[in-house]
Amino acid sequence: MEILVLKSYASGYRGCVLDDREYLFFQYSRKRGLKILQRYRRSEFENLEHFIGVMAKFLSLSAFILPPQPISGLTEGEMERVYAKIHPA
């Protein structure tokens, strides 16, 4: 699993991950946990660049983490680790 978009909020995170089959947009709330907001099959897109091109209608290109960063799961700890890596203090 790799994380492609990650935004931090006071209450948690929002983002997009990709796995072998899908692109998953999610919200992670510290109070409510993980919620999958939208799923897209990878087979619906030619490749990652095609997916980013389509999603760039809704997200700025700067929102995408390139290359996507590997994560072991959609946990708060993994999101904190990646966020610190892409936004060093």
Buried (B, 14 or more C-beta within 10 A) or exposed (E): BBBBBBEBEEEBBBBBBBEEEBBBBBBBBEEEEBEEEEEBEBEEBEEBEEBBEEBEEEBEEEBBBEEBBEBEEBEBEBBEBBBEEEEEE
